[in-house]
Amino acid sequence: MGTCIVIPAYNAGKTISAVAREVLETGCPLIVIDDGSTDATADRLRGMAVELIRHPRNLGKGAALRSGFARALELGSSGVVTIDSDGQHDPTAIPRLVTTAEESGTDILIASRAVQFDQMAGLRSVWNRFGVWCMRKRTGFEITDSQSGFRYYSARLLENVTLTSGGYELEMEILMKAWRGGFAIGSLPVAARVADGRSTSHFRPVRDTWNICMTFLKYM
């Protein structure tokens, strides 16, 4: 099997069907993890060619991603693309992300929103810039967006790192463990449809930013 798409979803009933339809147009298999939603997220996917995994309660984005990664590997996927459920990312960029990663041999390729950082407000803007600076100083990787949830991961990487985080900090954990494991990490400029996704995101600016920072320091 080629690349599989994984979407973690929590109370995404207003957006998930439109995102899923666009993703399916790429021809890639799609796995959606309903992370304990209390709205109609699962109902919106009925009749669609989507494999739905349901968590009985909300466990966090990291836990949802881990479930999606595990299932994709069970299916024999050569890579996984993660994309958020709220419609802020552009699914039409998936083929370009996959092709670039495979041709360059990159294990993590991040769809970078760096040119849109000025459109983000508060801690999101500050942390994105600071996170990029910290990653470059510590690892040497020229990553321009350390927090984008729109990413390609190689199966080789996912099979060789053990992930434990349950929240948004998992995306930092996997970057740090990939760096320590000698895997290739890069970024590709891909403009988001909505640069500042505060209105649709479940990201908690203070708590989640703190957890991400602590994860970076832990694995540094």
Buried (B, 14 or more C-beta within 10 A) or exposed (E): EEBBBBBBBBBBBBBBBEBBBBBBEBEBBBBBBBBBBEBBBBEBBEEBEBBBBBBEEBBBBBBBBBBBBBBBBEEEBBBBBBBBBBBBBBBEBBBEBBEBBBEEEBBBBBBBBBBBBEEBEEBBBBBBBBBBEBBBEBBEBEBBBBBBBBBBBBBEBBEBBEBEBBBBBBBBBBBBBBBEEEBBBBBBEBBBEBBBBEEBBBBEBEEBBBBBBEBBEEBE
